[in-house]
Amino acid sequence: MIDLPRSARLAAWGTAALRGDVSLAAAVRAVQRDDEPHTTAGDAPATHLAELLEGWRAAGHRGLRVVLPAPGDVGGLPGPPSFNVEALEAGEAVLTDDEDGAGRRWGAWPDVTEFGSVLEPGAMVAWHAELVQRPSAPPSTTLADAERQLDRSLRQALDALHRLDVARWREDAADRIALVRDAGLPRDAVPASTPPRALRVLGTAVRLRGIVALASEDDGAVVTGWEARGRTEALRGVEAVARHAVVASVNAALEPVRR
């Protein structure tokens, strides 16, 4: 199954709720799904996710952006350093898109505790919210950039799987690759107000991330250390393209419409 990180779902559904396109309750349901009710921590005067969103709406915020940082690729993180460190460790966070009446911006990252089993998984999630600074630079990847880069990167990832002869090493690999390649996002991954182009790019980006995850599970037919390093670098580059495309797609609702 392919899906979005929780912060991407919160950014997409939170923006729709802050703008009045969906109810707060609908947004919270889409973000929480089968998790335990999401709680909050940090500086925000809230104890649950619904209260956090309601507080941001009352303060005048009208959108949320997702950031998906990775080691060596921390574009979009705003500071202070303490927030950036936690967001980087989580690999995800959301930021309010604008300031409130007091000139404040907020960020939140999810602290996830998983429990249960493969058959009956569960998760407790606490969103740590704090005041953040303005990002030093806007995201470098636009939706148009992401769309151009994705097709090439998807072919590269599939070629990498073929060269690694993953199916020979794991009997289930071919079926799993086919499932990821042909899968679609869950119906509640993003709200109905998501622009069609963004939805199309998002689906491709998430499938690409799934394929890279499969290719990263073992060394396949790699024999030498040099081959392993080359494979790792290639997959890291493809994953970065896919991750940037997820960010550009989710945040597309906040971008001005170009005629």
C-alpha positions as CSV (number, residue, x, y, z in Angstrom):
1,M,0.0,0.0,0.0
2,I,1.3,3.4,-0.9
3,D,0.4,6.4,1.3
4,L,1.4,9.9,2.5
5,P,3.3,10.8,5.6
6,R,1.1,12.1,8.4
7,S,2.5,15.6,8.0
8,A,1.6,15.6,4.3
9,R,-2.0,14.6,5.1
10,L,-2.2,17.2,7.9
11,A,-0.9,19.9,5.5
12,A,-3.4,18.9,2.7
13,W,-6.4,18.5,4.9
14,G,-5.5,21.2,7.4
15,T,-5.3,23.8,4.6
16,A,-8.7,22.7,3.3
17,A,-10.1,23.0,6.9
18,L,-8.5,26.4,7.5
19,R,-10.0,27.7,4.3
20,G,-13.4,26.3,5.1
21,D,-13.5,23.7,2.3
22,V,-14.0,20.8,4.7
23,S,-14.9,20.6,8.4
24,L,-12.3,20.4,11.1
25,A,-13.8,17.0,12.1
26,A,-13.4,15.7,8.6
27,A,-9.8,16.9,8.4
28,V,-8.9,15.3,11.8
29,R,-10.5,12.0,10.8
30,A,-8.5,11.9,7.5
31,V,-5.2,12.6,9.4
32,Q,-5.8,10.2,12.3
33,R,-7.4,7.3,10.5
34,D,-6.9,4.2,12.7
35,D,-4.4,5.9,15.1
36,E,-5.3,6.7,18.7
37,P,-6.7,10.3,18.9
38,H,-3.8,12.6,18.1
39,T,-2.7,14.8,20.9
40,T,-0.6,17.9,21.0
41,A,2.5,19.0,23.0
42,G,4.7,22.0,23.1
43,D,3.8,25.7,23.1
44,A,0.3,25.7,21.6
45,P,-2.6,26.1,24.0
46,A,-4.2,22.8,22.8
47,T,-4.4,19.2,23.9
48,H,-5.8,17.6,20.7
49,L,-5.3,18.0,17.0
50,A,-8.8,19.5,16.5
51,E,-8.0,22.2,19.1
52,L,-4.7,22.9,17.4
53,L,-6.3,23.5,14.0
54,E,-9.1,25.5,15.6
55,G,-6.6,27.7,17.3
56,W,-4.7,28.3,14.1
57,R,-7.9,29.1,12.2
58,A,-9.0,31.6,14.9
59,A,-5.6,33.3,14.7
60,G,-6.1,33.9,11.0
61,H,-3.9,31.2,9.5
62,R,-5.2,30.0,6.1
63,G,-2.8,27.3,5.1
64,L,-0.3,24.7,6.1
65,R,2.9,23.6,4.3
66,V,4.6,20.3,4.6
67,V,8.3,19.8,4.8
68,L,10.0,16.4,4.5
69,P,13.7,17.0,5.4
70,A,16.4,14.4,5.1
71,P,20.1,14.4,6.2
72,G,21.9,16.8,3.8
73,D,18.6,18.0,2.4
74,V,16.9,20.3,4.9
75,G,15.4,23.0,2.6
76,G,12.2,24.5,3.9
77,L,13.1,24.2,7.6
78,P,12.6,27.5,9.3
79,G,14.4,27.4,12.7
80,P,14.9,27.7,15.5
81,P,17.6,24.9,15.5
82,S,15.7,23.0,18.2
83,F,12.7,22.7,15.9
84,N,14.8,21.8,12.9
85,V,16.6,19.0,14.8
86,E,13.3,17.4,15.8
87,A,11.7,17.8,12.4
88,L,14.8,16.3,10.7
89,E,14.7,13.3,13.1
90,A,11.0,12.8,12.4
91,G,11.6,13.3,8.7
92,E,8.4,15.5,8.5
93,A,6.7,18.6,9.8
94,V,4.1,21.2,9.0
95,L,4.4,25.0,9.0
96,T,1.7,27.6,9.0
97,D,1.9,29.3,5.7
98,D,1.4,32.9,7.0
99,E,1.7,34.9,10.2
100,D,-1.1,35.5,12.6
101,G,-2.1,39.0,13.8
102,A,0.8,39.0,16.2
103,G,3.3,38.2,13.5
104,R,3.8,34.6,14.6
105,R,4.4,31.4,12.6
106,W,3.9,27.9,13.9
107,G,5.5,24.6,13.2
108,A,4.6,21.1,14.3
109,W,6.2,17.7,14.0
110,P,4.7,14.3,14.9
111,D,6.1,12.1,17.7
112,V,4.8,8.6,16.7
113,T,4.8,5.6,19.0
114,E,3.7,2.4,17.3
115,F,2.3,-0.6,19.1
116,G,0.4,-3.8,18.3
117,S,1.3,-6.3,15.6
118,V,1.6,-6.5,11.8
119,L,-2.0,-7.8,11.7
120,E,-3.3,-5.3,14.3
121,P,-1.1,-2.2,14.2
122,G,-1.7,0.9,16.2
123,A,0.0,4.2,16.8
124,M,-0.1,7.1,19.3
125,V,0.8,10.5,17.8
126,A,1.6,13.7,19.6
127,W,2.1,16.9,17.5
128,H,4.8,19.0,19.0
129,A,3.9,22.6,18.1
130,E,6.1,25.6,18.6
131,L,6.7,29.1,17.3
132,V,9.1,29.1,14.3
133,Q,11.0,31.6,12.2
134,R,10.3,32.4,8.5
135,P,12.0,29.9,6.2
136,S,15.3,31.3,4.9
137,A,14.4,30.4,1.3
138,P,11.3,29.2,-0.5
139,P,11.2,25.5,-1.7
140,S,13.3,25.1,-4.8
141,T,11.1,22.5,-6.5
142,T,7.8,23.7,-8.1
143,L,5.0,21.5,-9.2
144,A,6.1,21.9,-12.9
145,D,9.7,21.0,-12.0
146,A,8.5,18.0,-10.1
147,E,6.4,16.7,-13.0
148,R,9.3,17.0,-15.4
149,Q,11.7,15.2,-13.2
150,L,9.4,12.3,-12.0
151,D,9.1,10.3,-15.2
152,R,12.8,10.2,-15.7
153,S,13.3,9.2,-12.1
154,L,10.6,6.5,-12.2
155,R,12.4,4.9,-15.1
156,Q,15.7,5.1,-13.3
157,A,14.2,3.4,-10.2
158,L,12.7,0.6,-12.2
159,D,16.0,0.1,-14.1
160,A,17.8,-0.1,-10.8
161,L,15.5,-2.8,-9.6
162,H,16.1,-4.7,-12.9
163,R,19.9,-4.4,-12.6
164,L,19.8,-5.5,-9.0
165,D,17.8,-8.6,-10.0
166,V,15.7,-8.1,-6.9
167,A,13.2,-10.8,-7.9
168,R,15.9,-13.4,-8.0
169,W,16.8,-12.7,-4.4
170,R,13.3,-12.4,-3.0
171,E,10.5,-14.5,-4.4
172,D,7.9,-12.0,-3.5
173,A,9.7,-9.0,-5.0
174,A,8.2,-9.0,-8.5
175,D,4.6,-9.1,-7.1
176,R,5.4,-6.3,-4.6
177,I,7.0,-4.2,-7.3
178,A,3.9,-4.6,-9.5
179,L,1.6,-3.7,-6.6
180,V,3.5,-0.5,-5.9
181,R,3.9,0.4,-9.6
182,D,0.1,0.1,-10.2
183,A,-1.2,1.3,-6.8
184,G,-3.2,4.4,-6.2
185,L,-3.4,6.6,-3.2
186,P,-6.1,5.9,-0.5
187,R,-9.2,7.8,-1.2
188,D,-8.8,10.0,2.0
189,A,-5.1,10.8,1.4
190,V,-6.0,14.3,0.2
191,P,-9.2,16.4,0.1
192,A,-11.3,16.6,-3.0
193,S,-10.2,20.3,-3.5
194,T,-6.7,19.1,-4.4
195,P,-5.8,20.4,-7.9
196,P,-5.9,17.6,-10.5
197,R,-2.4,18.2,-11.7
198,A,-1.1,18.1,-8.1
199,L,-3.0,14.9,-7.5
200,R,-1.5,13.3,-10.6
201,V,2.1,14.3,-9.7
202,L,1.5,13.2,-6.1
203,G,0.4,9.7,-7.1
204,T,3.5,9.2,-9.2
205,A,5.8,10.6,-6.5
206,V,4.4,8.3,-3.8
207,R,4.7,5.2,-6.1
208,L,8.3,6.2,-6.8
209,R,9.1,6.4,-3.1
210,G,7.6,3.0,-2.6
211,I,9.7,1.5,-5.4
212,V,12.9,3.1,-3.9
213,A,12.0,1.6,-0.5
214,L,11.7,-1.9,-2.1
215,A,15.1,-1.4,-3.9
216,S,16.7,-0.4,-0.6
217,E,15.7,-3.5,1.4
218,D,18.8,-5.5,0.5
219,D,21.7,-5.5,-1.9
220,G,20.1,-7.7,-4.6
221,A,22.7,-8.8,-7.0
222,V,25.3,-6.2,-5.9
223,V,28.6,-7.9,-5.2
224,T,31.3,-5.3,-4.6
225,G,31.4,-2.3,-2.2
226,W,31.8,0.0,-5.2
227,E,28.6,-1.3,-6.7
228,A,26.8,-1.0,-3.4
229,R,27.9,2.7,-3.0
230,G,26.8,3.5,-6.5
231,R,23.5,1.9,-6.0
232,T,22.9,3.7,-2.7
233,E,23.8,7.1,-4.3
234,A,21.5,6.4,-7.3
235,L,18.6,5.5,-5.1
236,R,19.2,8.5,-2.8
237,G,18.9,10.8,-5.7
238,V,15.7,9.2,-7.0
239,E,14.2,9.3,-3.5
240,A,15.0,13.0,-3.2
241,V,13.2,13.8,-6.4
242,A,10.2,11.9,-5.3
243,R,10.2,13.5,-1.8
244,H,10.5,17.0,-3.3
245,A,7.6,16.2,-5.6
246,V,5.4,15.1,-2.7
247,V,6.1,18.5,-1.0
248,A,5.4,20.4,-4.2
249,S,2.2,18.6,-4.8
250,V,0.8,18.9,-1.3
251,N,1.8,22.6,-1.1
252,A,0.4,23.4,-4.6
253,A,-2.9,24.4,-3.1
254,L,-1.1,27.4,-1.5
255,E,0.5,28.6,-4.7
256,P,-1.1,31.4,-6.9
257,V,-2.9,30.1,-9.9
258,R,-1.0,30.9,-13.1
259,R,-3.1,31.8,-16.1
